[in-house]
Amino acid sequence: MTNEELHNEMVAAMKAKDKVRLSIVRQVMGEVKNLEVNERRDATEEDVNTMIKRLIKQTTETLEMSRKAGNNQERTDTLTQQVEILESLLPEQLSGDALVELIEKTIAEVGAATRKDMGRVMSALNKATGGNFDKAAAAKEVGARLA
């Protein structure tokens, strides 16, 4: 997601009067703005996606703590909704047949033969997709092919 797309999301949330979505989008935009100010450069699409992933991780951790505490269902519901909104801001993750094809291609390119080469294959997959793939499924598939 680019900075411009993020701004368009914010405008759409304002028009729809979706306070939760607006809050999340503003939070992401704030993180991106901090990056731009601190590093004195414009944020790239990769930077925006990294910020979104980091916020997903933080919100998910908070959600897990809220579930363990189990005393405030409303907060848990709100956190669940926030995670869903953040995930919707990320591009579609590569999975299924497309992921299997990319794994086969990457194994051939890297020249992997044993399980010891799994790290190189996963690293190459990460570079090829920008980290936008189902890592657990990929690890399982790569492990099966390099056994």
Secondary structure, 3 states (H helix, E strand, C coil): CCHHHHHHHHHHHHHHCCHHHHHHHHHHHHHHHHHHHHHCCCCCHHHHHHHHHHHHHHHHHHHHHHHHHCCCHHHHHHHHHHHHHHHHHCCCCECHHHHHHHHHHHHHHHCCCCHHHHHHHHHHHHHHHCCCECHHHHHHHHHHHCC
